[in-house]
Amino acid sequence: MEDHDLGLAHDLPLLINRRRALGVLAGGVGLAVAACGSSDSTGSSQATTATPSTATTSTATAEVPEETAGPFPGDGSNGPNALTESGVVRSDITGSFAGAPGTAEGVPTTLDLMLVDVSGGGKPLAGAAVYLWHCDIAGRYSMYDQEIASENYLRGVQESDSDGRLSFATIFPAPYSGRWPHMHFEVYESAGAATSAGSKLRTSQIALPQDACEAVYATTGYEQSVQTLDQTSLDSDNVFSDGYAGQLASWSGSPDEGIALKLNVGV
C-alpha cells in the first residue's frame, strides 16, 4: 500500500506557517451518537448513545492550523472528485453513495464539530460547510487505494446550523505507517461552495486521542493498528509534531457503545 501523505519534505512549508492553537479545542461529554443509516447513505452501521469516559473542555481561541490535504483528498485537486457526486451532502458517511455499493466496517463513531468565527469575536459560524474524509479500518482511502477505488465511503459534506454545529456518523479510522490516527477536513463558505469548487476557508486535520485509539484498536478488526500505533506518536507525527492542541478531539463512549468525538474549530 502506498504512503498516504507526501512526507516532511512536502509538508514543511505548510508546517512552518502553522499557527499554534492557544488551547484544547474540544469540549463536553455525553454526546449522543447518531444512528448510522440515514436516507442519503447506504451505510447500515449503528452507533448508540455513548457513555462518557474521557473528555476535555475548552473553547476555540485561535484559528485551526492550516494543514496539507494529503494526496487523497477526493476534492478534484489531484484526480477523483467526490464533491461533484450527487449525495455527497450527508451526515452518515459510513456507506458509499452515487451508485457505489460498499459500506465501511469499523467501530461506529460520531464526530461533532462546532465552527467558530475567530475574527468575528468567537461567534458561531453558521451556514458554513465541512467536507470530511478519512481512511478505513485498514488504513485505505476510498477512490484511491486499488482495493476500494470504486467506493467513495468515509467522505461527505455537512453544513453548520445557526449555532455553528454539524455532525458526521462514521467509523473509527486506523493509523498507517508514518501517521498518527487522524481525519482530514476542508471548510467552505457553504455546502453550495463545497460542491461547486468554491474557494476553501481552511484545510486542516483532526488528531484522535491516544486513549480512544488504544480502546478501539484492542477490538476485532483493528489488530494491525496496535503495532502501527506503537511506531509513531503525536509528537513525532509529520503534521502534528509542531503542536496539536487546537486539533486534538475530545472523546466519550466505548467501542461497544460507539465512540463520540468532539472538537471546536476556529476559522
Residue pairs with C-beta under 8 A, 6 or more apart in sequence:
1 139
1 140
1 145
1 176
2 145
3 177
3 178
4 70
4 71
4 72
4 135
4 139
4 141
4 176
4 179
5 11
5 68
5 70
5 71
5 178
5 179
5 238
5 239
6 68
6 70
6 71
7 178
7 238
8 15
8 238
10 68
11 67
11 68
11 238
11 239
14 66
14 67
14 68
15 238
15 239
15 241
15 242
17 66
18 65
18 66
18 67
18 242
18 243
19 62
19 63
19 65
19 66
20 62
20 65
20 242
20 243
20 245
20 246
21 61
21 62
21 64
21 65
21 243
21 244
21 245
21 246
21 247
21 266
22 61
22 62
22 245
22 246
23 58
23 59
23 61
23 62
23 245
23 246
24 56
24 57
24 58
24 245
24 246
24 248
24 250
25 58
25 59
25 60
25 64
25 245
25 246
25 247
25 248
25 263
25 264
25 265
25 266
26 55
26 56
26 57
26 58
26 248
26 249
26 250
26 262
26 263
26 264
27 55
27 56
27 57
27 58
27 59
27 250
27 262
27 264
28 55
28 57
28 250
28 262
29 52
29 55
29 250
29 252
30 50
30 52
30 252
31 50
31 110
31 112
31 252
31 253
31 260
31 262
32 49
32 50
32 260
33 47
33 48
33 49
33 50
33 108
33 109
33 110
33 169
33 253
33 257
33 258
33 259
33 260
34 47
34 91
34 92
34 110
34 167
34 169
35 46
35 47
35 92
35 169
36 43
36 44
36 45
36 46
36 47
36 92
36 94
36 108
36 169
36 170
37 43
37 44
37 45
37 46
37 92
38 90
38 91
38 92
38 169
40 87
40 89
40 90
40 91
40 92
40 97
41 87
41 90
41 92
41 93
41 94
41 95
41 97
41 156
42 95
42 96
42 97
42 101
42 102
42 103
43 92
43 93
43 94
43 95
43 103
43 104
43 153
43 169
44 94
44 95
44 103
45 94
45 103
45 104
45 105
45 106
45 108
45 169
45 171
46 108
47 108
47 109
47 110
47 169
47 258
47 259
48 108
48 257
48 258
49 257
49 258
50 110
50 252
50 253
50 254
50 257
50 258
50 259
50 260
51 252
51 253
51 254
51 257
52 252
52 253
53 251
53 252
53 253
53 254
54 209
54 211
54 212
54 250
54 251
54 252
55 250
55 251
55 252
55 262
56 250
57 250
58 264
59 116
59 122
59 264
60 114
60 116
60 118
60 122
60 246
60 264
60 265
60 266
61 118
61 122
61 266
62 118
62 246
62 266
63 118
63 202
63 266
63 267
64 202
64 204
64 246
64 247
64 265
64 266
64 267
65 204
65 243
65 246
65 247
66 202
66 203
66 204
67 203
67 204
67 205
67 239
68 203
68 239
69 75
69 77
69 184
69 186
69 203
70 184
71 78
71 144
72 133
72 141
72 143
72 144
73 133
73 184
73 186
74 80
74 81
74 82
74 83
74 133
74 141
74 142
74 143
74 144
74 152
74 155
75 81
75 82
75 83
75 131
75 186
76 83
76 84
76 197
79 143
79 144
80 143
80 144
80 152
82 88
82 133
82 143
82 152
82 155
83 131
83 157
83 194
83 195
83 197
84 195
85 97
85 98
85 152
86 97
86 98
87 97
87 98
88 97
88 98
88 155
88 156
88 157
88 195
89 156
89 157
89 158
89 159
89 191
89 194
89 195
90 97
90 156
90 157
90 158
91 156
91 158
91 166
91 167
91 168
91 169
92 156
92 168
92 169
92 170
93 132
93 153
93 154
93 155
93 156
93 168
93 169
93 170
94 103
94 104
94 108
94 153
94 154
94 169
94 170
94 171
95 102
95 103
95 104
95 153
96 102
96 103
96 142
96 151
96 152
96 153
97 152
97 153
97 156
98 152
100 150
100 151
100 152
100 153
101 151
102 142
102 148
102 150
102 151
102 153
103 153
104 136
104 137
104 142
104 153
104 154
104 170
104 171
105 136
105 137
105 171
105 221
106 136
106 137
106 171
106 172
106 173
106 221
106 222
107 171
107 172
107 216
107 219
107 222
107 255
107 258
107 259
108 169
108 171
108 258
108 259
109 169
109 170
109 171
109 172
109 258
109 259
109 260
109 261
110 167
110 168
110 169
110 170
110 258
110 259
110 260
110 261
111 132
111 167
111 168
111 170
111 183
111 206
111 249
111 261
111 262
111 263
112 165
112 166
112 167
112 260
112 261
112 262
112 263
113 130
113 160
113 165
113 166
113 167
113 185
113 262
113 263
113 264
113 265
114 124
114 160
114 163
114 164
114 165
114 263
114 264
114 265
115 124
115 125
115 128
115 130
115 160
115 164
115 165
115 166
115 187
115 265
115 267
116 122
116 123
116 124
116 125
116 164
116 264
116 265
116 266
116 267
117 123
117 124
117 125
117 164
117 267
118 266
118 267
123 164
124 160
124 162
124 163
124 164
124 165
125 160
125 164
125 267
126 160
126 161
126 162
126 163
126 164
127 159
127 160
127 189
127 190
128 159
128 160
128 164
128 187
128 188
128 189
128 190
128 201
128 267
129 157
129 158
129 159
129 160
129 187
129 188
129 189
129 190
129 191
129 193
129 194
130 157
130 158
130 160
130 166
130 185
130 186
130 187
130 188
130 265
131 155
131 156
131 157
131 185
131 186
131 188
131 194
132 155
132 156
132 157
132 158
132 168
132 170
132 183
132 184
132 185
133 141
133 154
133 155
133 156
133 183
133 184
133 185
134 154
134 170
134 173
134 182
134 183
134 184
135 141
135 154
135 173
135 174
135 176
136 142
136 148
136 153
136 154
136 171
136 173
136 174
137 171
137 172
137 173
137 174
137 221
137 222
138 174
138 224
139 173
139 174
139 175
139 176
139 177
139 224
139 225
139 228
140 147
140 148
141 148
141 154
142 148
142 149
142 151
142 152
142 153
142 154
142 155
143 149
143 151
143 152
143 155
154 170
154 171
154 173
156 168
157 191
157 194
157 195
158 166
158 167
158 168
158 191
159 166
159 190
159 191
160 166
172 208
172 212
172 216
172 255
172 259
173 181
173 182
173 183
173 208
174 181
174 217
174 222
174 224
174 225
174 228
175 181
175 213
175 225
175 228
175 229
175 232
176 228
177 228
177 231
178 232
178 238
179 232
179 237
179 238
179 239
180 207
180 208
180 232
180 233
180 234
180 237
180 239
180 240
181 207
181 208
181 213
181 225
181 229
182 205
182 206
182 207
182 208
182 239
182 240
183 205
183 206
183 208
184 203
184 204
184 205
184 206
185 203
185 204
185 205
185 206
185 265
186 194
186 200
186 202
186 203
187 200
187 201
187 202
187 203
187 204
187 265
187 267
188 194
188 198
188 199
188 200
188 201
189 198
189 199
189 201
190 198
192 198
193 199
201 267
202 265
202 267
204 247
204 265
205 239
205 240
205 247
206 247
206 248
206 249
206 261
206 263
207 234
207 237
207 240
207 244
207 247
207 248
207 249
208 249
208 251
208 261
209 248
209 249
209 250
209 251
210 234
211 251
212 251
212 259
212 261
213 225
213 229
214 229
215 254
215 255
215 259
216 222
216 225
216 255
216 259
217 225
217 226
217 229
218 226
218 255
219 255
234 240
234 241
234 244
234 248
235 241
240 247
246 266
247 263
248 263
249 261
249 262
249 263
250 261
250 262
250 263
251 259
251 260
251 261
251 262
252 259
252 260
252 262
253 259
253 260
